Amino acid sequence: MRLDRLLAQEKISRKAMKQALLKKEILVDDCPARSLAQNVDTGLQKLVFQGRQIQGYEHNYLMLHKPNGVVTASKDKNLPTVMDLLSPDIQSDQIYAIGRLDRDTTGLLLLTDNGPLGFQLLHPQYHVDKTYQVKVNGPLTPNHIQQFKDGIVFLDGTICKPAKLEILSASPAESHASITISEGKFHQVKKMFLSVGVKVTSLKRVQFGDFTLDTELTEGQYRSLNQKELQIIKNYLEMSR
């Protein structure tokens, strides 16, 4: 939650916030707050305003193994959504998915009610890598590895940032690979492979930044982030200072 919105819930005026910020009387984990717009979570961080600790609001952070056929949306008239997979006690208008996975893409999806976090994790400034397991309907060669490293160019001239391609198995009929990208263009992974002459037949995200898909989660299952993963969230919050 933005620092100013959290403090507003404590009935602190905007004027008082600005004055306290200038005087370095707002501390987040014992460090002076940099901006009233910075993202904070009092469930993970200690927030002090003019000597008084603010309890505020503790956010939810979930890891979901998205199944095939489910759309990354809050609501859909015709198709099941990732929100439909959540139990009623967790479902909320404030919960949203960080980033999107295509309807036929499976794998790691993070959900939270911490509004600014998604913007931060998806912003190019933070260079959050995403790794996918891919199956394609044709051969992959070492030449493709170099093409991905150089930056794939789409037919419309769009240039992708360098990506890491690791070929796990290859044959004339089918190949398996791992690909890591640092951006999120529309249908990017599928288009990248189409640009080198093969079609993606299966796509699964296994890593998002420092988060790795829990292998014990079957498709459709989710869980709250564990302590190690919450520390990753806290690290991102510290970066936002």
GROMACS elastic network, one bead per residue, 0.5 to 0.9 nm:
[ bonds ]
;  ai    aj funct       b0    kb
    1     4     6  0.85016   500
    1     5     6  0.69501   500
    1     6     6  0.65621   500
    1    37     6  0.88664   500
    1    38     6  0.80927   500
    1    39     6  0.52795   500
    1    40     6  0.54757   500
    1    41     6  0.63911   500
    1    57     6  0.82841   500
    1    59     6  0.82568   500
    1   113     6  0.85956   500
    1   114     6  0.56048   500
    1   115     6  0.62409   500
    1   116     6  0.64670   500
    1   117     6  0.81855   500
    2     5     6  0.53925   500
    2     6     6  0.63421   500
    2     7     6  0.87654   500
    2    36     6  0.70077   500
    2    37     6  0.52593   500
    2    38     6  0.55415   500
    2    40     6  0.61974   500
    2    41     6  0.87433   500
    2   114     6  0.88789   500
    2   115     6  0.82524   500
    2   116     6  0.70869   500
    3     6     6  0.51901   500
    3     7     6  0.62150   500
    3     8     6  0.85511   500
    3    33     6  0.87961   500
    3    35     6  0.78747   500
    3    36     6  0.51632   500
    3    37     6  0.57540   500
    3    38     6  0.57462   500
    3    39     6  0.60335   500
    3    40     6  0.59927   500
    3    41     6  0.87615   500
    4     7     6  0.51501   500
    4     8     6  0.60259   500
    4     9     6  0.87222   500
    4    12     6  0.89523   500
    4    14     6  0.76863   500
    4    17     6  0.73722   500
    4    35     6  0.87092   500
    4    37     6  0.62970   500
    4    38     6  0.82441   500
    5     9     6  0.64163   500
    5    10     6  0.89332   500
    5    36     6  0.84934   500
    5    37     6  0.85045   500
    6     9     6  0.52620   500
    6    10     6  0.69102   500
    6    40     6  0.84244   500
    6    54     6  0.89257   500
    6    56     6  0.63868   500
    6    57     6  0.77254   500
    7    10     6  0.50579   500
    7    11     6  0.68338   500
    7    12     6  0.57361   500
    7    13     6  0.81490   500
    7    14     6  0.87294   500
    7    17     6  0.76958   500
    7    49     6  0.85799   500
    7    54     6  0.81886   500
    7    56     6  0.80094   500
    8    11     6  0.50484   500
    8    12     6  0.51772   500
    8    13     6  0.66068   500
    8    14     6  0.75424   500
    8    17     6  0.88137   500
    9    12     6  0.73503   500
    9    56     6  0.78392   500
   10    13     6  0.89264   500
   10    54     6  0.81271   500
   10    56     6  0.78119   500
   12    15     6  0.83825   500
   12    16     6  0.65478   500
   12    17     6  0.68480   500
   13    16     6  0.52057   500
   13    17     6  0.62859   500
   13    18     6  0.88002   500
   14    17     6  0.50282   500
   14    18     6  0.62866   500
   14    19     6  0.86863   500
   15    18     6  0.52657   500
   15    19     6  0.62604   500
   15    20     6  0.85932   500
   16    19     6  0.51723   500
   16    20     6  0.60403   500
   16    21     6  0.84708   500
   17    20     6  0.51765   500
   17    21     6  0.60495   500
   17    22     6  0.86887   500
   17    26     6  0.82352   500
   17    36     6  0.77250   500
   17    49     6  0.87231   500
   18    21     6  0.50405   500
   18    22     6  0.62646   500
   18    23     6  0.86635   500
   18    36     6  0.77953   500
   19    22     6  0.52440   500
   19    23     6  0.62717   500
   19    24     6  0.85830   500
   19    25     6  0.84402   500
   20    23     6  0.50626   500
   20    24     6  0.59968   500
   20    26     6  0.60957   500
   20    49     6  0.76508   500
   20    50     6  0.70406   500
   21    25     6  0.59431   500
   21    26     6  0.57586   500
   21    27     6  0.88818   500
   21    32     6  0.77647   500
   21    33     6  0.67111   500
   21    34     6  0.75763   500
   21    35     6  0.74466   500
   21    36     6  0.76235   500
   22    25     6  0.76328   500
   22    26     6  0.88813   500
   23    26     6  0.81312   500
   24    27     6  0.71802   500
   24    31     6  0.86779   500
   24    32     6  0.52640   500
   24    33     6  0.69633   500
   24    34     6  0.86180   500
   24    50     6  0.87523   500
   25    32     6  0.69330   500
   25    33     6  0.82323   500
   25    48     6  0.77784   500
   25    49     6  0.60193   500
   25    51     6  0.74357   500
   26    30     6  0.87653   500
   26    31     6  0.81470   500
   26    32     6  0.57256   500
   26    33     6  0.56239   500
   26    34     6  0.89257   500
   26    47     6  0.73745   500
   26    48     6  0.57372   500
   26    50     6  0.62532   500
   26    51     6  0.82765   500
   27    30     6  0.50916   500
   27    31     6  0.50469   500
   27    33     6  0.55170   500
   27    46     6  0.78173   500
   27    47     6  0.57348   500
   27    48     6  0.50554   500
   27    49     6  0.65710   500
   27    50     6  0.83251   500
   27    51     6  0.87345   500
   28    31     6  0.52100   500
   28    32     6  0.62691   500
   28    33     6  0.59651   500
   28    40     6  0.79463   500
   28    45     6  0.66030   500
   28    46     6  0.56703   500
   28    48     6  0.65844   500
   29    32     6  0.84097   500
   29    45     6  0.57816   500
   29    47     6  0.63885   500
   29    48     6  0.82120   500
   30    46     6  0.74313   500
   30    47     6  0.78904   500
   30    48     6  0.78958   500
   31    34     6  0.88108   500
   33    36     6  0.74132   500
   33    38     6  0.78465   500
   33   241     6  0.70292   500
   34    37     6  0.85368   500
   34    38     6  0.72821   500
   34   241     6  0.58276   500
   35    38     6  0.54664   500
   35   241     6  0.73282   500
   36    39     6  0.85385   500
   38   116     6  0.85651   500
   38   237     6  0.81871   500
   38   240     6  0.61421   500
   38   241     6  0.59839   500
   39   114     6  0.84545   500
   39   115     6  0.87520   500
   39   116     6  0.63499   500
   39   117     6  0.72429   500
   39   237     6  0.61686   500
   39   238     6  0.86296   500
   39   240     6  0.65687   500
   39   241     6  0.77339   500
   40    43     6  0.89210   500
   40    44     6  0.82451   500
   40    45     6  0.70936   500
   40    47     6  0.82586   500
   40   114     6  0.88503   500
   40   234     6  0.88124   500
   40   237     6  0.64624   500
   40   238     6  0.86053   500
   40   240     6  0.88602   500
   41    44     6  0.55066   500
   41    45     6  0.57790   500
   41    46     6  0.83007   500
   41    47     6  0.84681   500
   41    56     6  0.79611   500
   41    57     6  0.68780   500
   41    58     6  0.61153   500
   41    59     6  0.66417   500
   41   114     6  0.81376   500
   41   234     6  0.82835   500
   41   237     6  0.80764   500
   42    46     6  0.58343   500
   42    47     6  0.63189   500
   42    54     6  0.74760   500
   42    55     6  0.58889   500
   42    56     6  0.59350   500
   42    57     6  0.61037   500
   42    58     6  0.58748   500
   42    59     6  0.83225   500
   43    46     6  0.79259   500
   43    55     6  0.78499   500
   43    56     6  0.81683   500
   43    57     6  0.68534   500
   43    59     6  0.68873   500
   44    58     6  0.77196   500
   44    59     6  0.88661   500
   44   230     6  0.77091   500
   44   231     6  0.81135   500
   44   233     6  0.85472   500
   44   234     6  0.64150   500
   45   234     6  0.75163   500
   45   237     6  0.89807   500
   46    53     6  0.72817   500
   46    54     6  0.77389   500
   46    55     6  0.81399   500
   47    52     6  0.83790   500
   47    53     6  0.57219   500
   47    54     6  0.54974   500
   47    55     6  0.73910   500
   47    56     6  0.86617   500
   48    51     6  0.57901   500
   48    52     6  0.52595   500
   48    54     6  0.57422   500
   48    55     6  0.89372   500
   49    52     6  0.51596   500
   49    53     6  0.62628   500
   49    54     6  0.68322   500
   50    53     6  0.83776   500
   55    58     6  0.83789   500
   59   112     6  0.71623   500
   59   113     6  0.60141   500
   59   114     6  0.59454   500
   60    90     6  0.88111   500
   60    95     6  0.80981   500
   60   111     6  0.79911   500
   60   112     6  0.53520   500
   60   113     6  0.58524   500
   60   114     6  0.73005   500
   60   224     6  0.75546   500
   60   225     6  0.86528   500
   61   110     6  0.72288   500
   61   111     6  0.59132   500
   61   113     6  0.73296   500
   61   114     6  0.80754   500
   61   223     6  0.86317   500
   61   224     6  0.58464   500
   61   225     6  0.58738   500
   61   230     6  0.80125   500
   61   233     6  0.87966   500
   62   109     6  0.83162   500
   62   110     6  0.56928   500
   62   111     6  0.50497   500
   62   112     6  0.62630   500
   62   222     6  0.66922   500
   62   223     6  0.56047   500
   62   225     6  0.55403   500
   63   108     6  0.69196   500
   63   109     6  0.59715   500
   63   111     6  0.64855   500
   63   213     6  0.77660   500
   63   214     6  0.81734   500
   63   221     6  0.85941   500
   63   222     6  0.54155   500
   63   223     6  0.55450   500
   63   224     6  0.62302   500
   63   225     6  0.62921   500
   64    82     6  0.84413   500
   64   107     6  0.76483   500
   64   108     6  0.59881   500
   64   109     6  0.51514   500
   64   110     6  0.61883   500
   64   111     6  0.74363   500
   64   213     6  0.82913   500
   64   214     6  0.88705   500
   64   217     6  0.77702   500
   64   219     6  0.81264   500
   64   220     6  0.69386   500
   64   221     6  0.59736   500
   64   223     6  0.67292   500
   64   224     6  0.88841   500
   65   106     6  0.69953   500
   65   108     6  0.51653   500
   65   109     6  0.63592   500
   65   110     6  0.89203   500
   65   213     6  0.72922   500
   65   214     6  0.80620   500
   65   217     6  0.62317   500
   65   218     6  0.64554   500
   65   219     6  0.50190   500
   65   220     6  0.55368   500
   65   221     6  0.57275   500
   65   222     6  0.61870   500
   66    70     6  0.72799   500
   66    71     6  0.88829   500
   66    72     6  0.87097   500
   66    82     6  0.70692   500
   66   101     6  0.82314   500
   66   105     6  0.77968   500
   66   107     6  0.50454   500
   66   108     6  0.64007   500
   66   109     6  0.64534   500
   66   218     6  0.87969   500
   66   219     6  0.57329   500
   66   220     6  0.55125   500
   66   221     6  0.76940   500
   66   222     6  0.86034   500
   67    70     6  0.61794   500
   67    82     6  0.86610   500
   67   103     6  0.85113   500
   67   104     6  0.79479   500
   67   105     6  0.74480   500
   67   106     6  0.50164   500
   67   107     6  0.69421   500
   67   218     6  0.85538   500
   67   220     6  0.54137   500
   67   221     6  0.87582   500
   68    71     6  0.84772   500
   68   102     6  0.87503   500
   68   103     6  0.62760   500
   68   105     6  0.59318   500
   68   106     6  0.54848   500
   68   107     6  0.88520   500
   68   219     6  0.81204   500
   68   220     6  0.89824   500
   69    79     6  0.78963   500
   69    80     6  0.76311   500
   69    81     6  0.87567   500
   69   102     6  0.87394   500
   69   103     6  0.51447   500
   69   104     6  0.54557   500
   69   105     6  0.80368   500
   69   106     6  0.86831   500
   70    73     6  0.88459   500
   70    79     6  0.67912   500
   70    80     6  0.53056   500
   70    81     6  0.51828   500
   70    82     6  0.62416   500
   70   102     6  0.83519   500
   70   103     6  0.53360   500
   70   104     6  0.74219   500
   70   105     6  0.87191   500
   70   106     6  0.87930   500
   71    74     6  0.87492   500
   71    75     6  0.88953   500
   71    76     6  0.80247   500
   71    79     6  0.69215   500
   71    80     6  0.64375   500
   71    82     6  0.62770   500
   71   100     6  0.85240   500
   71   101     6  0.75053   500
   71   102     6  0.67143   500
   71   104     6  0.82812   500
   72    75     6  0.88087   500
   72    81     6  0.58959   500
   72    82     6  0.56347   500
   72    83     6  0.80725   500
   72    96     6  0.89830   500
   72    97     6  0.69963   500
   72    99     6  0.83685   500
   72   100     6  0.56526   500
   72   101     6  0.61436   500
   72   102     6  0.71751   500
   72   103     6  0.71754   500
   73    76     6  0.69247   500
   73    80     6  0.89057   500
   73    81     6  0.56903   500
   73    82     6  0.65999   500
   73    83     6  0.72378   500
   73    96     6  0.79312   500
   73    97     6  0.76249   500
   73   100     6  0.82118   500
   74    81     6  0.65098   500
   74    82     6  0.72992   500
   74    83     6  0.58397   500
   74    84     6  0.83275   500
   74    93     6  0.80932   500
   74    95     6  0.84593   500
   74    96     6  0.70026   500
   74    97     6  0.84382   500
   75    79     6  0.85259   500
   75    80     6  0.80502   500
   75    81     6  0.63958   500
   75    82     6  0.88804   500
   75    83     6  0.76618   500
   75    84     6  0.85041   500
   76    79     6  0.56522   500
   76    80     6  0.68215   500
   76    81     6  0.67009   500
   77    80     6  0.83906   500
   80    83     6  0.82086   500
   80    84     6  0.63876   500
   80    85     6  0.83986   500
   81    84     6  0.52947   500
   81    85     6  0.72068   500
   82    85     6  0.53852   500
   82    86     6  0.73620   500
   82    97     6  0.81819   500
   82   220     6  0.82793   500
   83    86     6  0.55037   500
   83    87     6  0.87210   500
   83    91     6  0.68699   500
   83    92     6  0.87368   500
   83    95     6  0.82255   500
   83    96     6  0.80146   500
   83    97     6  0.86758   500
   84    87     6  0.78453   500
   84    88     6  0.88703   500
   84    91     6  0.81825   500
   85   220     6  0.65004   500
   85   221     6  0.76567   500
   85   222     6  0.83859   500
   86    89     6  0.81612   500
   86    90     6  0.62938   500
   86    91     6  0.59497   500
   86   221     6  0.86470   500
   86   222     6  0.78888   500
   87    90     6  0.55474   500
   87    91     6  0.62886   500
   88    91     6  0.51329   500
   88    92     6  0.83195   500
   89    92     6  0.82489   500
   90    95     6  0.83887   500
   91    94     6  0.84151   500
   91    95     6  0.69532   500
   92    95     6  0.54018   500
   92    96     6  0.86481   500
   92   113     6  0.83322   500
   93    96     6  0.78292   500
   93   113     6  0.85367   500
   94   112     6  0.78560   500
   94   113     6  0.50109   500
   94   114     6  0.80222   500
   94   115     6  0.78707   500
   95   111     6  0.64996   500
   95   112     6  0.52086   500
   95   114     6  0.79017   500
   95   115     6  0.85016   500
   96   110     6  0.85375   500
   96   111     6  0.54377   500
   96   112     6  0.57034   500
   96   113     6  0.63286   500
   96   114     6  0.86423   500
   96   115     6  0.81989   500
   96   118     6  0.87436   500
   97   100     6  0.69295   500
   97   109     6  0.68454   500
   97   110     6  0.58361   500
   97   112     6  0.66394   500
   97   113     6  0.88801   500
   97   118     6  0.78651   500
   98   109     6  0.70490   500
   98   110     6  0.55865   500
   98   111     6  0.58546   500
   98   112     6  0.74229   500
   98   117     6  0.80035   500
   98   119     6  0.80042   500
   98   121     6  0.77855   500
   98   122     6  0.77524   500
   99   109     6  0.78034   500
   99   110     6  0.80861   500
   99   118     6  0.71036   500
   99   119     6  0.88499   500
   99   121     6  0.86745   500
   99   122     6  0.69883   500
   99   184     6  0.85488   500
  100   109     6  0.78168   500
  101   104     6  0.79948   500
  101   105     6  0.58061   500
  101   106     6  0.72511   500
  101   107     6  0.83330   500
  101   108     6  0.87885   500
  101   109     6  0.76957   500
  101   205     6  0.83832   500
  102   105     6  0.50292   500
  102   106     6  0.80052   500
  102   187     6  0.76077   500
  103   106     6  0.80058   500
  104   202     6  0.79490   500
  104   203     6  0.76505   500
  105   202     6  0.72201   500
  105   203     6  0.52000   500
  105   204     6  0.56842   500
  105   205     6  0.76092   500
  106   109     6  0.87247   500
  106   202     6  0.85535   500
  106   203     6  0.64855   500
  106   205     6  0.64086   500
  106   206     6  0.88984   500
  106   219     6  0.77227   500
  107   132     6  0.84906   500
  107   203     6  0.83104   500
  107   206     6  0.58797   500
  107   207     6  0.85420   500
  107   213     6  0.70211   500
  107   219     6  0.75683   500
  108   204     6  0.77883   500
  108   205     6  0.54140   500
  108   206     6  0.56278   500
  108   207     6  0.66061   500
  108   208     6  0.72212   500
  108   211     6  0.84902   500
  108   212     6  0.74353   500
  108   213     6  0.52755   500
  108   214     6  0.82569   500
  109   205     6  0.81549   500
  109   208     6  0.80972   500
  109   213     6  0.83700   500
  110   208     6  0.85856   500
  110   211     6  0.89405   500
  111   114     6  0.88938   500
  111   118     6  0.88555   500
  112   115     6  0.75246   500
  112   117     6  0.81967   500
  112   118     6  0.82463   500
  113   117     6  0.87428   500
  114   117     6  0.56992   500
  114   118     6  0.76553   500
  115   118     6  0.64695   500
  115   119     6  0.77117   500
  116   119     6  0.53923   500
  116   120     6  0.63641   500
  116   121     6  0.88819   500
  117   120     6  0.50799   500
  117   121     6  0.61941   500
  117   122     6  0.85822   500
  117   233     6  0.86511   500
  117   236     6  0.82241   500
  117   237     6  0.78864   500
  118   121     6  0.51987   500
  118   122     6  0.60766   500
  118   123     6  0.84038   500
  119   122     6  0.52877   500
  119   123     6  0.59143   500
  120   123     6  0.52364   500
  120   124     6  0.85913   500
  120   125     6  0.82707   500
  120   126     6  0.72227   500
  120   236     6  0.81067   500
  120   237     6  0.89127   500
  120   240     6  0.76485   500
  121   124     6  0.82675   500
  121   125     6  0.88765   500
  121   126     6  0.66418   500
  121   127     6  0.81857   500
  121   128     6  0.64231   500
  121   209     6  0.81523   500
  121   236     6  0.79574   500
  122   125     6  0.85006   500
  122   126     6  0.75747   500
  122   127     6  0.80933   500
  122   128     6  0.69685   500
  122   183     6  0.81408   500
  122   184     6  0.81174   500
  123   126     6  0.59799   500
  123   127     6  0.73535   500
  123   128     6  0.80639   500
  123   183     6  0.88392   500
  124   127     6  0.52700   500
  124   128     6  0.74932   500
  124   182     6  0.79400   500
  124   183     6  0.70314   500
  125   128     6  0.85558   500
  126   239     6  0.88366   500
  127   182     6  0.58384   500
  127   183     6  0.76364   500
  127   209     6  0.83190   500
  128   181     6  0.85977   500
  128   182     6  0.58227   500
  128   183     6  0.77393   500
  128   208     6  0.70073   500
  128   210     6  0.81689   500
  129   180     6  0.64203   500
  129   181     6  0.55756   500
  129   183     6  0.73505   500
  129   207     6  0.78618   500
  129   208     6  0.61139   500
  129   209     6  0.50132   500
  129   210     6  0.82941   500
  130   179     6  0.82055   500
  130   180     6  0.54560   500
  130   181     6  0.54293   500
  130   182     6  0.62008   500
  130   183     6  0.79850   500
  130   184     6  0.87378   500
  130   205     6  0.72614   500
  130   206     6  0.78641   500
  130   207     6  0.55261   500
  130   209     6  0.60716   500
  131   178     6  0.68932   500
  131   179     6  0.55549   500
  131   181     6  0.65459   500
  131   182     6  0.88905   500
  131   204     6  0.85506   500
  131   205     6  0.58458   500
  131   206     6  0.58173   500
  131   208     6  0.66030   500
  131   209     6  0.84902   500
  132   177     6  0.83175   500
  132   178     6  0.56399   500
  132   179     6  0.53749   500
  132   180     6  0.64629   500
  132   181     6  0.85972   500
  132   189     6  0.86068   500
  132   203     6  0.66106   500
  132   204     6  0.53121   500
  132   206     6  0.55609   500
  132   207     6  0.70052   500
  133   176     6  0.74877   500
  133   177     6  0.59739   500
  133   179     6  0.66772   500
  133   202     6  0.80126   500
  133   203     6  0.58935   500
  133   204     6  0.51329   500
  133   205     6  0.62888   500
  133   206     6  0.68750   500
  134   175     6  0.82473   500
  134   176     6  0.57145   500
  134   177     6  0.51778   500
  134   178     6  0.59470   500
  134   179     6  0.73375   500
  134   189     6  0.88950   500
  134   200     6  0.68059   500
  134   201     6  0.77260   500
  134   202     6  0.57332   500
  134   204     6  0.65978   500
  134   205     6  0.87532   500
  135   138     6  0.89779   500
  135   174     6  0.70823   500
  135   175     6  0.57733   500
  135   177     6  0.64854   500
  135   178     6  0.88600   500
  135   199     6  0.84509   500
  135   200     6  0.58229   500
  135   201     6  0.56052   500
  135   203     6  0.66247   500
  136   139     6  0.78496   500
  136   140     6  0.85222   500
  136   173     6  0.84847   500
  136   174     6  0.56899   500
  136   175     6  0.54099   500
  136   176     6  0.65502   500
  136   177     6  0.82981   500
  136   193     6  0.80040   500
  136   198     6  0.61158   500
  136   199     6  0.52905   500
  136   201     6  0.53090   500
  136   202     6  0.70382   500
  136   203     6  0.89774   500
  137   172     6  0.81384   500
  137   173     6  0.57205   500
  137   175     6  0.66497   500
  137   198     6  0.59547   500
  137   199     6  0.56161   500
  137   200     6  0.66470   500
  137   201     6  0.65707   500
  138   170     6  0.78884   500
  138   171     6  0.67609   500
  138   172     6  0.52039   500
  138   175     6  0.60180   500
  138   197     6  0.80777   500
  138   198     6  0.55884   500
  138   199     6  0.74919   500
  139   170     6  0.55477   500
  139   171     6  0.51656   500
  139   173     6  0.65252   500
  139   174     6  0.61211   500
  139   175     6  0.56952   500
  139   198     6  0.75406   500
  140   143     6  0.80896   500
  140   144     6  0.63906   500
  140   145     6  0.83724   500
  140   167     6  0.70266   500
  140   169     6  0.83289   500
  140   170     6  0.58203   500
  140   171     6  0.75663   500
  140   172     6  0.83053   500
  140   174     6  0.85253   500
  140   175     6  0.62722   500
  140   176     6  0.83358   500
  140   177     6  0.84402   500
  140   196     6  0.89155   500
  140   198     6  0.82940   500
  141   144     6  0.54091   500
  141   145     6  0.70284   500
  141   167     6  0.77265   500
  141   170     6  0.76234   500
  142   145     6  0.50653   500
  142   146     6  0.67320   500
  142   147     6  0.88724   500
  142   167     6  0.80889   500
  143   146     6  0.52676   500
  143   147     6  0.63564   500
  143   148     6  0.88460   500
  144   148     6  0.61970   500
  144   149     6  0.84689   500
  144   165     6  0.78198   500
  144   196     6  0.72353   500
  145   148     6  0.53471   500
  145   149     6  0.62203   500
  145   150     6  0.87292   500
  145   163     6  0.86910   500
  145   164     6  0.71953   500
  145   165     6  0.52966   500
  145   166     6  0.69999   500
  145   167     6  0.79321   500
  146   150     6  0.60716   500
  146   151     6  0.85769   500
  146   164     6  0.88015   500
  146   165     6  0.83405   500
  147   150     6  0.51347   500
  147   151     6  0.62292   500
  147   152     6  0.61860   500
  147   162     6  0.86035   500
  147   163     6  0.88027   500
  147   196     6  0.83946   500
  148   151     6  0.51004   500
  148   152     6  0.54909   500
  148   160     6  0.86426   500
  148   161     6  0.85530   500
  148   162     6  0.59985   500
  148   163     6  0.51854   500
  148   164     6  0.63906   500
  148   165     6  0.64111   500
  148   179     6  0.89756   500
  148   192     6  0.81432   500
  149   152     6  0.79375   500
  149   161     6  0.82893   500
  149   163     6  0.51383   500
  149   164     6  0.59049   500
  149   165     6  0.74872   500
  150   160     6  0.88455   500
  150   161     6  0.78756   500
  150   162     6  0.54530   500
  150   163     6  0.77264   500
  151   159     6  0.64999   500
  151   160     6  0.51132   500
  151   161     6  0.51344   500
  151   163     6  0.66108   500
  152   158     6  0.83997   500
  152   159     6  0.60724   500
  152   160     6  0.52887   500
  152   161     6  0.74170   500
  152   162     6  0.73900   500
  152   163     6  0.82573   500
  152   192     6  0.62050   500
  152   193     6  0.88289   500
  152   195     6  0.73381   500
  152   196     6  0.83895   500
  153   156     6  0.80234   500
  153   157     6  0.59154   500
  153   158     6  0.56012   500
  153   160     6  0.61462   500
  153   192     6  0.77546   500
  153   195     6  0.72800   500
  154   157     6  0.52901   500
  154   158     6  0.51592   500
  154   159     6  0.64852   500
  154   160     6  0.79071   500
  154   191     6  0.71295   500
  154   192     6  0.70512   500
  154   194     6  0.86850   500
  154   195     6  0.60837   500
  155   158     6  0.73064   500
  155   195     6  0.71817   500
  160   163     6  0.80529   500
  160   183     6  0.81752   500
  160   185     6  0.85111   500
  160   188     6  0.85285   500
  160   192     6  0.83365   500
  161   181     6  0.76880   500
  161   182     6  0.73271   500
  161   183     6  0.74037   500
  162   181     6  0.74338   500
  162   182     6  0.82112   500
  163   179     6  0.69667   500
  163   180     6  0.56999   500
  163   182     6  0.73621   500
  164   178     6  0.80383   500
  164   179     6  0.55430   500
  164   180     6  0.50957   500
  164   181     6  0.68472   500
  165   177     6  0.69563   500
  165   178     6  0.58695   500
  165   180     6  0.66776   500
  166   176     6  0.88657   500
  166   177     6  0.55239   500
  166   178     6  0.50703   500
  166   179     6  0.63010   500
  166   180     6  0.87526   500
  167   170     6  0.70608   500
  167   175     6  0.76737   500
  167   176     6  0.63170   500
  167   178     6  0.64862   500
  167   179     6  0.86381   500
  168   175     6  0.75614   500
  168   176     6  0.53267   500
  168   178     6  0.71172   500
  169   174     6  0.83330   500
  169   175     6  0.54349   500
  169   176     6  0.51258   500
  169   177     6  0.68610   500
  170   173     6  0.82331   500
  170   174     6  0.63154   500
  170   176     6  0.64006   500
  170   177     6  0.84099   500
  171   174     6  0.53349   500
  171   175     6  0.57546   500
  172   175     6  0.77538   500
  179   189     6  0.82268   500
  180   207     6  0.87774   500
  181   184     6  0.78194   500
  181   189     6  0.83108   500
  183   188     6  0.85202   500
  184   187     6  0.80782   500
  184   188     6  0.65318   500
  184   189     6  0.87634   500
  185   189     6  0.84168   500
  186   189     6  0.86028   500
  186   191     6  0.86332   500
  187   190     6  0.56057   500
  187   191     6  0.61483   500
  187   192     6  0.86577   500
  188   191     6  0.51698   500
  188   192     6  0.60491   500
  188   193     6  0.88065   500
  189   192     6  0.50882   500
  189   193     6  0.64945   500
  189   194     6  0.86877   500
  189   200     6  0.82509   500
  189   203     6  0.86230   500
  190   193     6  0.54822   500
  190   194     6  0.62608   500
  190   195     6  0.87109   500
  190   199     6  0.69698   500
  190   200     6  0.57439   500
  190   201     6  0.89907   500
  190   203     6  0.85355   500
  191   195     6  0.60998   500
  191   196     6  0.89193   500
  191   199     6  0.84177   500
  191   200     6  0.87217   500
  192   195     6  0.51524   500
  192   196     6  0.69198   500
  193   196     6  0.52787   500
  193   197     6  0.65043   500
  193   198     6  0.55248   500
  193   199     6  0.61363   500
  193   200     6  0.67912   500
  194   197     6  0.50314   500
  194   198     6  0.50807   500
  194   199     6  0.54118   500
  194   200     6  0.76686   500
  195   198     6  0.75340   500
  196   199     6  0.89344   500
  200   203     6  0.69652   500
  205   208     6  0.76247   500
  205   213     6  0.79119   500
  206   211     6  0.85070   500
  206   212     6  0.59101   500
  206   213     6  0.51091   500
  206   214     6  0.85648   500
  207   210     6  0.71478   500
  207   211     6  0.56446   500
  207   213     6  0.60410   500
  208   211     6  0.51828   500
  208   212     6  0.65398   500
  208   213     6  0.83041   500
  209   212     6  0.80301   500
  210   229     6  0.83306   500
  210   232     6  0.70593   500
  211   214     6  0.89669   500
  211   229     6  0.70134   500
  211   232     6  0.79788   500
  212   215     6  0.87317   500
  213   216     6  0.86630   500
  213   217     6  0.78906   500
  214   217     6  0.55900   500
  214   218     6  0.87474   500
  215   218     6  0.74137   500
  217   220     6  0.79178   500
  217   221     6  0.55837   500
  217   222     6  0.66350   500
  217   223     6  0.81855   500
  218   221     6  0.55819   500
  218   222     6  0.83850   500
  219   222     6  0.85690   500
  223   226     6  0.85594   500
  225   228     6  0.79269   500
  225   229     6  0.55935   500
  225   230     6  0.60521   500
  226   229     6  0.52925   500
  226   230     6  0.60848   500
  226   231     6  0.86819   500
  227   231     6  0.62382   500
  227   232     6  0.87950   500
  228   231     6  0.52018   500
  228   232     6  0.67129   500
  229   233     6  0.65380   500
  229   234     6  0.87248   500
  230   234     6  0.62026   500
  230   235     6  0.85854   500
  231   235     6  0.61211   500
  231   236     6  0.86731   500
  232   236     6  0.63930   500
  232   237     6  0.86961   500
  233   236     6  0.51405   500
  233   237     6  0.62977   500
  233   238     6  0.87115   500
  234   238     6  0.61959   500
  234   239     6  0.86336   500
  235   238     6  0.50198   500
  235   239     6  0.62815   500
  235   240     6  0.87881   500
  236   240     6  0.64183   500
  237   240     6  0.51140   500
  237   241     6  0.70144   500
  238   241     6  0.54904   500
